[in-house]
Amino acid sequence: MSTRRLPVTYDPQNFKLYAPREISGFSEITDIPTLRSESGSTIHAVSMDDQGDYIRLNSTDTAITLENTGFHEGAQVVFIAGEHNQLSVTATGNVKIHCSHVNPASNSALAWFTKFPYAAFKLTYLGSDDWLLEGDVSS
């Protein structure tokens, strides 16, 4: 059995596939994340370009900021620290961060930090400027 492949581009903003010719007969589209390594920046503002990616920030301490940028519900971004740096994540404006392992009644931290080498955390957009934070972080 042969596997026929057609190069396609997925637009996560509009939930559409683009291909050089018409396609049909598929039941599921799997978004394959990419692993990007970035270095040298002390601030990383989460943007639509980050959606679905794994981002390794591996050389300097980096502050990750969340803004209202038009993500669709369920959008995820994973960040990974390097061996010798610390990551922090903060919200700006009306954006709220809800940490999955902290009681909601006391979930009022303004910043969350990684505490050890190669720590990772995932951000999931819940809608209405709310994000869920899961992973190796503490306030």
Solvent accessible surface area in square Angstrom, and as a share of the most:
residue,aa,sasa,rsa
1,M,239,1.07
2,S,91,0.59
3,T,97,0.57
4,R,220,0.80
5,R,210,0.77
6,L,45,0.22
7,P,101,0.63
8,V,70,0.40
9,T,90,0.52
10,Y,75,0.29
11,D,35,0.18
12,P,40,0.25
13,Q,93,0.41
14,N,82,0.42
15,F,119,0.49
16,K,112,0.47
17,L,45,0.22
18,Y,117,0.44
19,A,35,0.27
20,P,103,0.65
21,R,156,0.57
22,E,154,0.69
23,I,54,0.28
24,S,99,0.64
25,G,86,0.83
26,F,109,0.46
27,S,119,0.77
28,E,138,0.62
29,I,82,0.42
30,T,102,0.59
31,D,87,0.45
32,I,139,0.70
33,P,62,0.39
34,T,75,0.44
35,L,101,0.50
36,R,69,0.25
37,S,64,0.42
38,E,52,0.23
39,S,80,0.51
40,G,60,0.58
41,S,60,0.39
42,T,87,0.51
43,I,110,0.56
44,H,25,0.11
45,A,48,0.38
46,V,2,0.01
47,S,41,0.26
48,M,45,0.20
49,D,119,0.62
50,D,3,0.02
51,Q,23,0.10
52,G,22,0.21
53,D,17,0.09
54,Y,89,0.34
55,I,0,0.00
56,R,82,0.30
57,L,8,0.04
58,N,60,0.31
59,S,63,0.40
60,T,51,0.29
61,D,88,0.46
62,T,6,0.04
63,A,33,0.26
64,I,0,0.00
65,T,23,0.13
66,L,0,0.00
67,E,71,0.32
68,N,107,0.55
69,T,48,0.28
70,G,42,0.41
71,F,13,0.06
72,H,55,0.25
73,E,125,0.56
74,G,45,0.44
75,A,4,0.03
76,Q,74,0.33
77,V,1,0.00
78,V,22,0.12
79,F,0,0.00
80,I,37,0.19
81,A,0,0.00
82,G,1,0.01
83,E,88,0.39
84,H,162,0.72
85,N,13,0.07
86,Q,68,0.30
87,L,0,0.00
88,S,14,0.09
89,V,0,0.00
90,T,37,0.22
91,A,35,0.28
92,T,55,0.32
93,G,82,0.79
94,N,128,0.65
95,V,11,0.06
96,K,121,0.51
97,I,16,0.08
98,H,65,0.29
99,C,5,0.03
100,S,62,0.40
101,H,103,0.46
102,V,43,0.25
103,N,95,0.49
104,P,115,0.72
105,A,99,0.77
106,S,72,0.47
107,N,24,0.12
108,S,90,0.58
109,A,33,0.25
110,L,160,0.80
111,A,25,0.19
112,W,4,0.01
113,F,68,0.29
114,T,2,0.01
115,K,125,0.53
116,F,108,0.45
117,P,72,0.45
118,Y,129,0.49
119,A,0,0.00
120,A,33,0.26
121,F,4,0.02
122,K,63,0.27
123,L,0,0.00
124,T,15,0.09
125,Y,22,0.08
126,L,83,0.41
127,G,8,0.07
128,S,105,0.68
129,D,24,0.12
130,D,35,0.18
131,W,2,0.01
132,L,47,0.23
133,L,0,0.00
134,E,57,0.25
135,G,38,0.36
136,D,59,0.30
137,V,11,0.06
138,S,41,0.26
139,S,87,0.56
